[in-house]
Amino acid sequence: MFTPEEYWAIFADFLGGHAALALYLFVIMDAQGRRMLKKLPALLLSPLLATLLGVGLYAVFPYHPLVRYCLSSCAILLMCTVWVRWAWQTESWRAFSAVCMAGVFQVASSCLSQILYLGSDFQIPMAAAMATHLAAALASAALLYRLRFGRWFHLLLGEGPGQRRTALFFFALEAAMEAFLILQVGIQPEYLLFYFALVLVMAALMAGVVAYLSQQLDSARKLEAQRDVIAQQQLYEGDLEAIRQEVRTFRHDYKNLLAGLSEQADKGELDGLRAALAELDAGFDRRIGEKIRASTQLGNVRIPQVRSLLLSKLAAMAQKGIDCRLEVLYPVERVGMDLWNFTRCLGILLDNAAEAALGTGTPWVEMILLSQKGRLSLRVSNPYAGTIDPDRIWAEGFSTKGTGRGLGLASYQRILAGCPNAAASTSWAGGVFVQELTVEGTA
């Protein structure tokens, strides 16, 4: 059994590590952490539970220190993740990534503190060792804050499916640092200085990799945004050209009507002239209104990836002579499923609709996006002149266009099979084919 002094030593060791970890978490989570100081005392539960867990693991695995260390580290990682998720009201994957990155720096600061008192052969009081560790953590955290590391961290983490992959990347970094710490047991005393220096270099390289990847991702996002702006400008230019053409046509027709005004006035046929003018004005207003409305609908799509896809599809349909009608009544800012999967589904539905519409005399595609109360509804309609077999439409390889095609809707079904909060439906009546997708909740 442990003595009270040994219990206190274990608790103090965990407490010092958590204090250093908290410093790095406040830096990594950026300036938002200043408002979370009042939630910091709750983090004290973690070293207390870690102490009890450590004692329990020693009783179960008295001769397996590596097993005890791994289990204890995983438990601390999960406990701190829960605290970060609660304190910052953030997603679980983002919290997990932050704790892993802070763990990397915590191990590095521990090694830095050991370098500082290496000459004393570790024969210093526990309080002094803890103070040295915290001083090293505070100095390195201040440096990371000046370098705005938190900004790079948030840029790399991003949104959607990338969070999971990035979280695994940060976990791999933290596991590598923990492995270096475990290897300390087998290092000869005369090589400890070089070993600790190597760990510090590894931590610096990891931080540099995070900053580099964040810069590359930021550049890619800016380039995508520029392409989005260019595509949107091209769409607007096309609409403006169509509006100018409508104005020229309107002026031409108006002049023709005015030319016959005097003759019709002499014959008392003003009623017919009024009807013609009213019809001309109504047609002009309708066509101009449709162009302006279609251009403004894209402003309600607040997700860059979805807006870019819509811009490219609208431009492609316009080149093929397909009349595309887009309606987005309310701002669309989030999707309750994997964003990459949603864009794939949207692209499949629009491609199929455009291809089917081209086989009709008046090709058109209508798309409606409706976001309300945490639900996103997508409806894609198009004319279709052929017949549809509902039992074969979802079969892979089936297509009315011949062999080697028909993979889109099968892929669409496979994507939705992994999204329990997404539901799809299909209908065909009166020569109009309709695909609907409803996504509940937020991702």
SETORPA-340287 format. One record per residue: residue in three letters; x, y, z of N, C-alpha, C in turn. Coordinates in pm, whole numbers, plus 50000, padded with zeros to 5 digits. Layout:
SETORPA-340287
ALAXYZXYZXYZ ...
This chain:
SETORPA-340287
MET500834988150000500005000050000500875012550000 PHE500315023349952501025035949944500875043550076 THR501915050750110501855059550226501225072750186 PRO500765080750282500205093950247501185102650169 GLU502465101750202503455109650128503535105249982 GLU503425092149961503475087149824502215091249747 TYR501055090749813499835095649748499995110249707 TRP500525118249797500705132549768501695134549654 ALA502765126449650503755127649543503135124449407 ILE502295113949404501635110349278500675121549234 PHE499885126649331498935137349299499665149949254 ALA500755153349321501515165349284502105164049143 ASP502545152049108503095149948974502015151948869 PHE500845146048892499725148048797499275162648795 LEU499265169048911498825182948918499755192148839 GLY501055189848853502005198048777501865195948627 GLY501675183348585501475180748442500205187048389 HIS499125186648467497875192648424497965207848418 ALA498705213748511498875228348509499605232648382 ALA500665225348346501365228448221500465226048100 LEU499695215248106498775212247997497745223447979 ALA497235228648092496245239348085496835251948021 LEU498085255048051498725266747989498735265447837 TYR499115253947788499175251847643497775251647581 LEU496795246447655495425246347603494895260547583 PHE495215269547676494755283347662495415290147543 VAL496645286147511497325291747394496745285747266 ILE496565272547267496095265647146494665269747111 MET493825271547213492445275447187492315290347159 ASP493445297247156493535311447116492885320347221 ALA492555332647182492105342647278490795339147345 GLN490075329247290488805325347352489005320647496 GLY490205315847527490455310347658490405320347770 ARG490535333147742490505343247847489155343447918 ARG488115339447850486785339647910486485326547983 MET487435317147983487175304048041487925301748171 LEU488515312248227489285310448350488415305348465 LYS487145309448467486275305148576485985290248571 LYS486225283848456485985269448444487235261248470 LEU488355268248497489615261348518489605252348642 PRO488995256348755489025247348874488465233448847 ALA487535232148752486985218848723488045209248671 LEU489115214748616490185206248564490925199048676 LEU490795203948800491465197348913490935183248938 LEU489735180448888489195166948904490025156648830 SER490625160948721491395151448640492625146048713 PRO493495154448774494635148548846494205140248966 LEU493075144049030492585136049142492155122149095 LEU491365121848987490945108948933492115101048876 ALA493085108248818494275101448765495075094948877 THR495125101548994495835095749108495155082849154 LEU493845083349169493105071349209493245060349106 LEU493205064248977493365054248871494765048148874 GLY495775056648899497135051548906497335041549017 VAL496735044249131496825034849243496105021849209 GLY494915023049147494185011049109494915002849005 LEU495525009448908496285002148805497504995248864 TYR498115001448965499274995049029498854982249099 ALA497634982449155497164970249222496854959249122 VAL496404963049002496044953048901497264948648821 PHE498154958048786499344955048705500604959448780 PRO500924952748889502084957248968503424955548896 TYR503494946448799504764943648733504764947948585 HIS503824956348549503734960948410503634976248407 PRO504734982948430504694997748433504295003848298 LEU504664997348189504315002748057502805002548035 VAL502154991448079500694990548066500035001248152 ARG500535003048274499975013348362500115027248301 TYR501275029848244501525043048187500595045648068 CYS500445035947979499605037747859498135039747897 LEU497635031347990496245032748031495995045948103 SER496935049848188496785062448260496825074248164 SER497705073948064497805084847967496525086147885 CYS495975074847842494735075147764493585080647848 ALA493525076647976492465081648063492575096648084 ILE493795101648104493995116048122493625123447994 LEU493975117647880493635123847752492135125447736 LEU491385114947772489925115547760489325125247860 MET489825125347983489285134448084489515149048045 CYS490705152047997490995165747956490175169647832 THR489915159947744489085162747627487675166647669 VAL487145159347768485805162647819485795176747878 TRP486855180347951486905193748010486985204647903 VAL487825202547802487955212547696486645213947620 ARG485985202847593484705203447522483675211347602 TRP483685209447734482735216747819483135231347836 ALA484425233847857484875247447884484725256447763 TRP485065251547645485015259747525483775257347440 GLN482915248147483481695245147408482025242147261 THR482975233247241483435230147108483165215547075 GLU483455211546951483225197746909484215188246976 SER483825175646985484665165647052485995163746980 TRP485965163246847487195161046773488145172946787 ARG487595185046787488425196946805489055196946944 ALA488255193347045488785192747182489865182047194 PHE489625170447133490615159647137491925163847071 SER491825170646958493025175346888493795185446972 ALA493065194547038493725204647121494475198147237 VAL493865188247301494515181447413495755173947365 CYS495665167547250496835160247197497985169747167 MET497675181247104498735190847073499315196747200 ALA498455199547299498965204547427499815194047496 GLY499455181147481500265170447538501665170047480 VAL501785172747350503105173147287503965183847354 PHE503395195847371504155206747432504405204147580 GLN503485197347648503675194347789504855184947810 VAL504985174947725506125165847733507425173447704 ALA507385182347604508575189947570509005199147684 SER508025205747751508375214547862508925206647980 SER508415194347998508965185748103510435182448076 CYS510735179647950512125176847914512995189347928 LEU512425200847894513185213347908513515216048054 SER512545213548142512815215748285513865206048337 GLN513865193948285514875184248328516265188248280 ILE516335194548163517625199548116518155210348210 LEU517245218648261517645229948345518255225448477 TYR517755214348532518345209748660519055196348644 LEU519535193648522520215180848498521505179748578 GLY522165190948600523445190648672523315186948818 SER522125187648872521955184449014521655169749039 ASP521715161648934521445147248942520045144348997 PHE519125153548967517735152149003517485152249154 GLN518495155549234518325155949378517865169849421 ILE516665173549382516095186349422514705183849476 PRO514185192749560512845190749617511785190149509 MET510675183249543509575181849447508995195349411 ALA508855204249508508295217449481509155225149381 ALA510485223949395511375230749302511275224849163 ALA511155211549155511015205049025509715209348957 MET508625210149035507355214348977507405228848933 ALA508065237249014508185251348977509015252948849 THR510055245048835510875245748714510085241448591 HIS509295230848609508465226148500507455236748457 LEU506785242848553505795253148521506445265448460 ALA507635268848508508345280348450508705277648304 ALA509165265548274509485261948135508225261848050 ALA507115256848107505855256648033505355270848007 LEU505465279448108504995293248092505815300747987 ALA507125298747987507975305547889507685300647747 SER507555287547729507285282247595505865285647550 ALA504905285847644503545289747608503485304347565 ALA504235312947633504285327047593504865328447453 LEU505895320447422506485320947289505475316347184 LEU504765305547211503755300647117502645310847098 TYR502295317847205501255328047194501725339647106 ARG502975343747122503505354547039503565350446892 LEU503805337546868503855332446731502475329346675 ARG501435331546756500045329346716499815314946669 PHE500345305746751500205291646714498735287346714 GLY497935293046805496525289346810495805291946679 ARG496175302746611495555305946482495875295046380 TRP497135290746376497515280346281496805267246314 PHE496655264446445495975252246486494535252046436 HIS493825262946454492415263446413492285262946260 LEU493245268946189493195268246043493365253945995 LEU494265246546058494505232746015493335223746049 LEU492705226246163491625217346205490405218846116 GLY489995231246088488925233745994487595227946040 GLU486765224145942485415219345968485185206045896 GLY484105199145942483615187545869484475175245883 PRO484575166945775485235154045784486715154945813 GLY487335166245776488765167645801489105167745948 GLN488155171046034488425171446177488845157846229 ARG488205147346184488525133946234489925129846192 ARG490245132046064491585128346016492655136746084 THR492385149646102493355158346167493525154446313 ALA492425150546379492525146146519493425133846531 LEU493305124546438494175112746439495625116746415 PHE495835126846331497185131846307497785137446436 PHE497015145546509497505151046636497725140146739 PHE496855130146739497045118946832498335111446802 ALA498665109846673499915103246636501115111346685 LEU501035124646675502125133046726502285131346877 GLU501165131446948501225130147094501745116447134 ALA501305105947063501775092347093503275091147069 ALA503775097746964505215097446937505995104047051 MET505485115347101506165121947212506115113547338 GLU505005107047365504915098347481505875086547468 ALA506015081547345506975070547324508395075147354 PHE508735087447313510055092947345510245093847496 LEU509185097647566509285098947711509495085347777 ILE508835074947724509015061547778510445056647756 LEU511015060147641512385055647610513435061547704 GLN513035071647780513975077947873514525067847974 VAL513735057648006514155047748105515425040548062 GLY515565038147932516725030547885517905038947844 ILE517865052247866518965060947824520015061647934 GLN521275060247897522365061647992522455076148041 PRO522825078248167522855091848224523685101748142 GLU524785097148086525635106548011525005111047879 TYR523975104147836523315107847710521965114747732 LEU521585116647858520285122547884520155136647828 LEU521225144547836521165158247785520845158347636 PHE521525149747562521265148947418519855143547390 TYR519415134247476518075128547459517015139247478 PHE517115147047584516135157647610516165168247500 ALA517375171347453517485181047343516795175747218 LEU516935162747193516285156647076514765157547088 VAL514245155347209512795156447230512325170647204 LEU513085180547249512725194447224512725197547074 VAL513725192447004513795194546860512595188046791 MET512225176046836511075169346779509795177346801 ALA509635182846921508455191046948508435203446861 ALA509605209746844509675221546757509345218046612 LEU509835206546567509535202146430508045199346414 MET507425193246515505985190646508505195203646499 ALA505595213446582504915226446576505125232946439 GLY506335231546384506605237046251505785230246143 VAL505615217046155504795209746057503345214546062 VAL502835216646184501455221546199501315235246134 ALA502275244246161502205257746103502325257145951 TYR503225248545900503405247545754502145242145686 LEU501585231345742500365225745683499215235645689 SER499155243445798498095253445811498245264345704 GLN499475268645680499715278745577499335273645439 GLN499675261045411499325255345282497805254245267 LEU497135250045374495685248945370495035262545356 ASP495595272445425495055286045415495205291345273 SER496355288845212496565293145073495585286344978 ALA495355273245001494415265944916492995271344932 ARG492625274745054491285280245076491135293945011 LYS492175302145020492115315244956492025313844804 LEU492775304244748492705301844604491315297144564 GLU490725288444645489365283744616488365295244623 ALA488565304144722487675315644734487815324844612 GLN489055326644562489255334844444488575328644322 ARG488685315444309488015308744198486505310144211 ASP486025309544335484595311244359484135325044313 VAL484935335244348484585349044309484605350544158 ILE485635344644093485725345543947484535338743881 ALA484185326743930483035319643872481745327343894 GLN481615333544011480415341244038480355353643949 GLN481505360043927481545371543839481185367643695 GLN481675355943652481335351343517479845348743505 LEU479255342943611477815340443608477045353743602 TYR477475363343683476815376343683476965383443548 GLU478155382243488478365388443358477445382343253 GLY477275369043260476355362643167474925367443188 ASP474535368943314473185373943342473025388443296 LEU474055396543319473975410443274473885411543122 GLU474615402843053474535402842907473135398942862 ALA472565388942931471195384942897470215396342924 ILE470435403743034469565415043066469705426042961 ARG470935428642918471145438842813470445434642684 GLN470515421742652469845416842533468325418542545 GLU467805415742664466375417642687465985432342671 VAL466845441342721466555455642708466545459842562 ARG467515454842484467555458442342466315453142270 THR465935440842302464725435242241463485443142280 PHE463425446842407462285454642456462195468042384 ARG463315474742368463325487842299462875486142153 HIS463355475442089462985473141950461485470941936 ASP460945462242023459505459742017458705472142054 TYR459195479642150458485491542192458415501742078 LYS459515503242004459525512641892458535508341784 ASN458485495341760457525490541660456085493541702 LEU455815491941831454475494941878454155509841870 LEU455135518041906454925532541900454765537541756 ALA455435530541663455335534741523453915533541470 GLY453185523841524451805521941479450795528941566 LEU451295536941663450395543641756449465553541684 SER450065561841598449265572341534448185566441444 GLU448565556141368447595550141277446465543441355 GLN446815536241466445785529741544444915539841618 ALA445525551141657444735561541725443685567241631 ASP444075569141501443105574241403441955564441383 LYS442255551541395441215541441371440475537741500 GLY440855543741614440175540741740440515527141797 GLU441755522241778442155508741824443135509541942 LEU442915519342029443825520942141443735509342241 ASP442565503042251442445491842345443405480542310 GLY443525477442182444465467042140445905470842168 LEU446185483942153447555488642181447875487342329 ARG446925490842415447155489542559447415474942597 ALA446655465842541446855451642571448225446842527 ALA448665451342408449985447342359451085452842448 LEU450935465642489451945471542576451985464442711 ALA450825461142767450785454242896451455440542887 GLU451205433342778451835420342760453345421442745 LEU453785431742671455215433842652455895437142784 ASP455265446042864455845449742993455905437743087 ALA454835429943090454805418243180455865408143142 GLY456025405443013457065395942970458455400943002 PHE458675413942982459985419843012460285418743162 ASP459325422543245459535422043390459785407743437 ARG459065398243379459235384343420460625379243386 ARG461085381943264462395376843223463525383643300 ILE463435396843317464465403943393464445399543539 GLY463255397843594463135393643734463755380043758 GLU463565370843663464135357543678465655358043677 LYS466235366343591467685367543586468235373343715 ILE467605383943765468075390243888467905380844007 ARG466745373844012466505364844124467495353344125 ALA467785347644009468735336544002470125340944048 SER470495353344018471815358144058471905360444209 THR470805365244268470825368244411470645355844498 GLN470105344844444469875332844525471185327044577 LEU472245328144498473535322544540474075329244665 GLY473655341644690474115348544810473655341844939 ASN472585333944932472105326945051472845313945079 VAL473675309644986474485297445007475785301745074 ARG475895299645204477035304445282478145294045298 ILE477995282445239479025271945248479875272645121 PRO481155276245130481975278345009482005266444915 GLN482115254144970482205242444884480925240344804 VAL479785242444868478505240744799478305251844696 ARG478655264044733478495275144640479385273544516 SER480615269044537481515266844424480975256144330 LEU480445245344388479875234844304478685240144225 LEU477815247844291476655253244221477075262544107 LEU478075270744132478535279944029479045272443907 SER479845261943931480395254343818479275247043742 LYS478305241343816477215234243749476305243843672 LEU476025255643730475195265443660475865270043531 ALA477185272443539477915276643419477905265743313 ALA478085253143355478075242043259476705240343195 MET475645241843273474285240643217473985252043120 ALA474445263943154474205275343065474875273142930 GLN476085267442930476775264742804476045254342721 LYS475345245142785474605234742713473195238942674 GLY472835251142712471515256042677470405251242768 ILE470765247442891469775242742988469355254443075 ASP468085256743086467555267243171467555262343315 CYS468395268043399468535263643538467855273643630 ARG466965268743714466245277143809466695273443950 LEU467275283044019467795280744153466995288944253 GLU466605282444363465845289444466466385285544603 VAL466905295544674467425293744810466745304344896 LEU465685300444965464845310045036465525315745160 TYR466275307345233466905311645357468395308345352 PRO469225315345430470665312545429470975297945466 VAL471845291945388472295278245414473725279045466 GLU473905276145594475215277845657475815264745705 ARG475015254645732475535241945780474765230445716 VAL475425218945712474795206745660474945196045767 GLY473865188845794473885178845900474495165645861 MET475405165645764476115153545725477515157645678 ASP478315147845652479665150445602479585159645479 LEU480295171145485480165181245380480635175845246 TRP481705167845247482215162145122481185152545062 ASN480545144545147479505135445097478305143145042 PHE477945154345109476805162145060477105168244923 THR478305173544904478645179244773478685168444666 ARG479125156444702479095145444605477665142044566 CYS476775141444666475355138544637474755149544549 LEU475035161944582474515173144504475025172744361 GLY476315169944344476875169044209476255157844128 ILE476035146144192475415134844122474005138344075 LEU473205144344164471835147644129471775158044017 LEU472635168144023472625178543919473115173043785 ASP474135164443787474625158543661473555149743597 ASN472895141543678471845132943623470685141243569 ALA470305151843643469205160343599469535167343468 ALA470755172643456471155179543334471195169943215 GLU471705157943236471795148043129470415143843081 ALA469495141843177468145137843140467395149243071 ALA467635161643117466935173143058467345175542914 LEU468585172242879469065174442742468315165842641 GLY467705155142687466965146442596465555151142568 THR465185162942615463845168342593463915180642503 GLY462765184842456462735196442366463065209542434 THR462645211142558462935223442635463645219342764 PRO464955218042758465695213442877465705223842989 TRP465405219443109465485228143225465775219643349 VAL466355226043447466635219643576466255229543685 GLU465475224943780465075233543892465635227744022 MET466275236244100466845231744227466375240944338 ILE465925235044449465445242544564466225237944687 LEU466835247444758467505244744885466745252044994 LEU466305244845096465525250845204466135246645337 SER466585256545413467195254045544466315260445651 GLN465735251945737464865256845842464925247645963 LYS465125253646082465045246446209465925233946212 GLY467175235546168468115224446173467915213946066 ARG467025216345971466785206745863467125213345730 LEU467835205945646468165210545512467465201545411 SER466655207645325465925200145222466445204245085 LEU466715194245003467185196444866466205189744771 ARG465805197144668464865191844568465405195344430 VAL465625185244347466125187044210465095181244115 SER464595189444022463575185243926464075187443785 ASN463635178843694464005180343552462985172943466 PRO462805177143342461905169643252462585156943204 TYR461765146743177462295134043128461285128043032 ALA461765124942913460865120442808460705105342803 GLY461585097742868461515083242860460665077242969 THR460885064442993460185057243099461195052943205 ILE460725050943326461595047743438461145034643502 ASP462115025743526461845013243596462285015043741 PRO461355016943836461745019543975462515008144040 ASP462394995943988463104984644047464564984044003 ARG464914990943894466274990043842467035003143848 ILE466355014143882466985027143873468205028443965 TRP468175021344081469275022544177470345011844155 ALA470135003044059471114992444034472374998243971 GLU473514993744018474774998843965474954994343820 GLY475265003843733475465000843593474235002643508 PHE473065004243573471835006243495471745020743448 SER471465022543320471305035943265470495035243138 THR469715045643114468955046342990469825051242875 LYS471085055042907471995060542805472935050142748 GLY472795037742791473655027342735474565021442841 THR475455012242798476345005442890477495014542931 GLY478135010743043479275018443091478885030943165 ARG477605032443196477135044343265476295039843385 GLY475525048843442474605045143548475265042443682 LEU476435048543709477105046543836476745057143938 GLY476165068343893475905079643981474925076744091 LEU473705072144056472685069844157473045058444251 ALA473775048444202474235037644290475225043144393 SER476145051844349477075058244443476315067144541 TYR475285073844490474435082244574473795074144686 GLN473305062244653472695053644753473725048844856 ARG474935045644810475965040944902476365051945000 ILE476445064244951476785075445040475715077145147 LEU474455076945107473365078945202473225067345300 ALA473715055645261473625044145352474435046545479 GLY475475054745468476295057845585475885070445657 CYS474745076245620474255088545683472865085945741 PRO472795081745868471485078145925470515089845936 ASN471015102145937470115113645950469735119745815 ALA470025112645706469685117245572468685107645509 ALA467665113245443466645105045378466415110145237 ALA466295100845142466115104445001464815098644949 SER464225105344853463005100444788463045104344641 THR462315096544559462285098544415460855097544366 SER460485106444274459145105844215459225109544068 TRP458265104643992458205107543848456745107943807 ALA456305119643762454915121243720454815132743622 GLY453985131043522453755141743426454995145743348 GLY455905136443326457105139543250458155147243329 VAL458015148143461458975155143547459555145243648 PHE460875144543653461585135643743462085143943862 VAL461785139643985462095147444105462905138944201 GLN464035144644247464855138244351464855147544472 GLU464595141844590464575149644713465515143444815 LEU466225152244888467145147844993466905156745114 THR466655150445228466405157645353467465153345455 VAL468125163345514469175160745614468745167245744 GLU468655159345849468225164345979469435167846064 GLY469305178146150470325181746246471515188546182 THR472595190046261473825196446216474975186946233 ALA475995188746148477145179746151477985181846275 
